[in-house]
Amino acid sequence: MSREKASAGLAKRGYYVTKIEADDGHWEGEAVRKGIRYEFHVNPKTGQITKLERDRD
C-alpha cells in the first residue's frame, strides 16, 4: 500500500495526516483530528490501523 493510500484511509475517518514514513515494516506517522494530535501505525499490506493514540508530547 502506498503512502497516499494509507493517508487516504485516515482522512476518511476525519484525520489530517501531518507526517507519514515507513518504519519497521509499517507506515508510522502523526495526524490531527479536531485539534488533537495522534500517533498512528498502518499495516502496509492490509491498510488496517494497528495503532492510533493521542500524542502525549
Buried (B, 14 or more C-beta within 10 A) or exposed (E): BEBEEBBEBBEEEEBEBEEBEEEEEBBBBBBBBEEEEBBBBBBBEEBEBEEBEEEEE
